[in-house]
Amino acid sequence: MRYKVKFKAGFSEESFCYFCYAEDNSGVALYEAPMTGHEKITDRYFMEREGYYNYLLNFTLDGRGTMTYGGREYVLEKGDLLFINCAEKHAFFSAEGNWEFVYIHVNGLGIRSLYDRFCSAFGNVLHGYNGKAFCSSLARLQALLATYPQQRQADSVHIYLNETRACDVSEIVYGILMDVARTVVEKRSEKPYALTLAIDYIQKNFQRNLSLEEIARQMYLSKYHFERVFVQNMGMTVYRYIGDLRLNRAMWLLKTTEATIADIAAEVGYSDAQALTKLFKKNLGTTPAKYRKNGDPY
């Protein structure tokens, strides 16, 4: 999917946006923030986009905005945290011209799984989120970026990160994601014990050719009952969950080892490199080789 965007907005003078790029592709920094900012909308606002391969966390501080995503329309008000996959078509608008929010686009290991679990627990919008830690960490990240050399283009600032700076950014991004993850864990802490056992079994054996029957046997359940329980609690199928585990493991191996793509495919449970390439194209819009060379696509 090619990147497309339509944009029209009126921002206050206090608004800012940072675009961040890695100067090298060593893969040392496991988490990235390709864009972050703080926006105060003072006039009619509209933005439509797709094909932007990262995930967006957006927290409304005041006022009201509207988002369309996945065929639904959401009203975003103070205290709402949204989490979306920006590869999919989405749009934001505010007819009233009164909306203040902070945001961060993120890439990195395990984010797809966190996104899926967030959506299973809350949908794409969590209302009444306690954003104190989130906003504090985001402000710390933005303050750090403000100290780096910058290139200004219109209303945005472009920053090129060396390896050390990329690692500093990665550390703060990880903290932001962990705050969101804790919120999801608190929501999901009441999941059935049998499901907890199943997840543990899958995580220890996802490299093998697992079947529903094998997993369900560990729980003394029929495969049909187990599958219903899994989807109801996890918001995805068992095979989707296994695919996410394999993807995250493969991403980590591509960033941290020099193993061949064929060897990595075998290690995460695929018979050949073609299957791993298909998984990467479907989820990240790129190939394992390009991911290793260039990092996350954005």
C-alpha positions in Angstrom: 0.0 0.0 0.0 1.5 3.4 -1.1 1.6 6.3 1.4 -1.1 8.8 0.8 -2.1 11.9 2.8 -4.5 14.8 2.6 -4.0 17.6 5.1 -5.5 20.9 6.1 -5.2 22.5 9.5 -4.9 25.6 11.6 -2.5 25.3 14.5 -1.6 27.6 17.4 1.9 28.9 17.7 2.6 26.5 20.6 2.0 23.5 18.4 5.0 21.5 17.2 5.9 18.3 15.4 9.2 16.3 15.3 10.1 13.9 12.5 12.9 11.5 13.5 15.2 9.5 11.3 18.0 7.2 12.1 21.4 8.1 10.5 22.4 4.5 10.4 20.6 1.1 10.3 22.6 -0.8 12.9 19.4 -2.0 14.5 20.7 -1.3 18.0 17.6 0.8 19.0 14.7 -1.6 19.2 12.0 1.1 19.4 11.5 4.1 17.2 9.4 7.3 17.2 9.3 8.4 13.6 7.0 11.3 14.6 5.8 13.0 17.8 4.1 16.3 18.6 1.7 18.5 20.6 -1.0 20.1 18.6 -3.5 22.8 19.5 -6.2 23.2 16.8 -7.5 26.7 16.4 -9.3 26.4 13.1 -11.0 23.7 11.0 -8.8 20.6 10.8 -8.7 17.7 8.5 -6.2 14.9 7.8 -6.7 11.7 5.9 -3.9 9.2 5.5 -3.0 5.5 4.7 0.1 3.5 4.0 2.1 4.9 6.9 3.7 1.8 8.3 3.7 2.5 12.1 1.3 2.7 15.0 -0.2 5.9 16.5 -0.9 6.7 20.2 -2.8 9.9 20.5 -4.1 11.4 23.8 -6.6 14.2 23.9 -5.8 16.9 26.5 -8.8 19.1 25.8 -11.6 19.9 23.4 -13.0 17.4 20.9 -12.0 15.8 17.6 -13.4 13.0 15.4 -11.7 10.0 13.9 -12.8 7.6 11.2 -11.1 4.2 11.2 -12.0 0.7 10.2 -15.4 1.8 8.9 -16.3 3.5 12.3 -16.5 7.0 13.5 -15.1 7.9 17.0 -15.5 11.1 19.0 -12.3 11.9 20.9 -12.6 13.9 24.1 -10.4 14.8 27.1 -8.9 11.7 28.6 -9.3 9.5 25.5 -6.3 7.5 24.3 -6.5 6.1 20.8 -4.2 3.4 19.3 -4.4 2.7 15.5 -2.4 1.1 12.8 -1.5 3.9 10.4 -1.0 1.5 7.5 -4.8 1.4 7.4 -6.9 4.3 6.0 -7.9 6.8 8.7 -9.0 10.4 9.0 -9.1 13.1 11.7 -11.2 16.2 11.7 -12.4 19.0 14.0 -15.1 21.2 12.7 -15.1 23.3 15.9 -11.4 24.2 15.7 -11.0 23.4 19.4 -8.9 20.3 20.0 -5.6 19.8 21.9 -3.7 16.5 21.8 -0.3 14.9 22.1 0.8 12.0 20.0 3.6 9.6 19.1 4.1 7.3 16.2 5.9 4.1 17.2 7.7 1.1 15.6 9.5 -1.8 17.2 9.4 -5.2 18.6 6.1 -6.5 20.1 4.1 -3.4 19.2 1.8 -5.4 16.9 1.0 -7.8 19.7 0.4 -4.9 22.2 -1.9 -3.2 19.6 -3.9 -6.4 19.2 -4.3 -6.8 22.9 -5.2 -3.2 23.4 -7.9 -3.5 20.8 -9.2 -6.7 22.3 -9.5 -5.0 25.7 -10.8 -1.5 24.7 -11.3 -1.2 20.9 -9.3 1.5 19.2 -10.1 4.1 21.9 -9.7 3.9 25.7 -11.9 6.4 27.4 -10.9 7.9 30.8 -7.2 6.9 30.5 -5.0 8.1 33.3 -2.5 9.8 31.0 -0.2 11.3 33.7 2.7 8.9 33.1 2.1 8.8 29.4 2.2 12.6 29.1 5.2 12.9 31.4 7.3 10.4 29.4 6.2 12.0 26.1 7.1 15.4 27.3 10.5 14.1 28.4 11.0 12.6 24.9 10.0 15.8 23.2 12.3 17.9 25.5 15.2 15.6 24.6 14.5 15.9 20.9 14.5 19.7 21.2 18.1 19.6 22.3 19.3 17.7 19.1 20.4 19.5 15.9 17.3 20.3 13.8 16.3 21.0 10.2 13.1 23.1 10.0 10.6 22.7 7.1 7.4 24.8 7.3 5.7 23.8 10.6 7.7 20.7 11.3 11.2 19.9 12.6 13.3 17.1 11.2 15.9 15.4 13.4 18.5 12.8 12.4 19.6 10.5 15.2 23.0 8.9 15.6 23.2 5.6 17.3 23.5 7.0 20.8 20.6 9.3 20.4 18.5 6.6 18.8 19.1 4.4 21.9 18.1 7.3 24.2 14.8 7.7 22.2 14.3 3.9 22.2 14.5 3.8 26.0 11.8 6.5 26.5 9.5 4.9 23.9 9.8 1.6 25.7 8.6 3.3 28.9 5.6 4.8 27.1 4.6 1.5 25.7 5.0 -0.3 29.0 2.6 2.2 30.6 0.0 1.3 27.9 0.8 -2.4 28.4 0.2 -2.2 32.1 -3.2 -0.7 31.5 -4.1 -3.6 29.2 -2.8 -6.1 31.7 -5.0 -4.7 34.4 -8.0 -4.9 32.2 -7.2 -8.5 31.1 -6.2 -9.8 34.5 -9.4 -11.8 34.9 -8.9 -14.0 31.9 -9.6 -17.8 32.5 -6.8 -19.8 34.0 -7.0 -22.3 31.2 -6.2 -19.5 28.7 -3.2 -18.4 30.7 -1.9 -22.0 30.5 -2.5 -22.1 26.8 -0.7 -18.8 26.1 2.3 -20.1 28.1 2.3 -23.3 26.1 2.1 -21.4 22.8 4.8 -19.0 23.7 7.1 -21.9 24.5 6.3 -23.9 21.3 5.3 -21.4 18.6 8.3 -22.5 16.5 6.7 -25.9 16.0 3.8 -26.7 13.7 1.1 -26.4 16.5 -2.4 -27.5 15.9 -5.6 -26.4 17.7 -6.0 -30.0 18.9 -2.6 -30.1 20.5 -3.0 -26.9 22.3 -6.6 -27.7 23.5 -5.4 -31.1 24.8 -3.1 -29.3 27.2 -6.2 -27.6 28.7 -8.5 -30.7 28.6 -10.8 -28.8 26.3 -12.3 -29.5 22.9 -10.6 -27.5 20.1 -13.9 -25.8 19.3 -14.5 -24.6 22.9 -10.8 -23.6 23.3 -10.9 -21.6 20.1 -14.0 -19.7 21.2 -12.5 -18.9 24.6 -9.2 -17.7 23.0 -10.9 -15.4 20.5 -13.2 -13.9 23.1 -10.4 -13.1 25.4 -7.5 -12.3 23.0 -9.4 -10.6 20.2 -7.7 -12.7 17.6 -7.4 -16.3 16.4 -4.8 -18.7 17.7 -3.0 -18.8 14.4 -2.9 -15.0 14.3 -1.3 -15.0 17.7 1.3 -17.6 16.7 2.0 -15.4 13.6 2.6 -12.4 15.7 5.0 -14.3 18.0 6.9 -15.5 14.9 7.0 -12.0 13.4 8.3 -10.4 16.6 11.0 -13.1 17.0 12.1 -12.8 13.4 12.3 -9.0 13.7 14.5 -9.3 16.7 16.8 -11.9 15.0 17.1 -9.7 11.9 18.2 -6.7 14.1 20.5 -8.5 16.4 22.1 -11.4 14.4 23.7 -12.1 11.0 21.7 -15.3 10.5 20.4 -15.9 7.0 16.8 -15.2 6.3 16.3 -18.9 5.6 17.8 -19.8 9.0 15.6 -17.3 10.7 12.6 -18.6 8.9 13.4 -22.1 10.2 14.0 -20.9 13.7 10.6 -19.2 14.0 8.7 -22.1 12.5 8.6 -21.8 8.8 9.8 -24.3 6.2 11.3 -21.7 3.9 12.1 -18.0 3.5 9.2 -17.4 1.2 6.7 -18.0 4.0 8.6 -15.5 6.3 8.6 -12.9 3.4 4.9 -13.3 3.0 4.4 -12.6 6.8 6.5 -9.5 6.6 4.8 -8.1 3.5 1.4 -8.7 5.1 2.2 -7.1 8.4 4.9 -4.5 7.7 4.7 -3.8 4.0 8.3 -4.8 3.4 10.5 -7.9 3.1 12.8 -9.3 5.7 15.9 -8.3 3.7 14.7 -4.7 3.4 13.7 -4.6 7.1 17.2 -5.8 8.1 18.8 -3.1 5.9 16.5 -0.2 6.5 14.7 -0.9 9.8 11.0 -0.3 10.2 9.3 1.3 7.1 7.8 4.7 7.7 
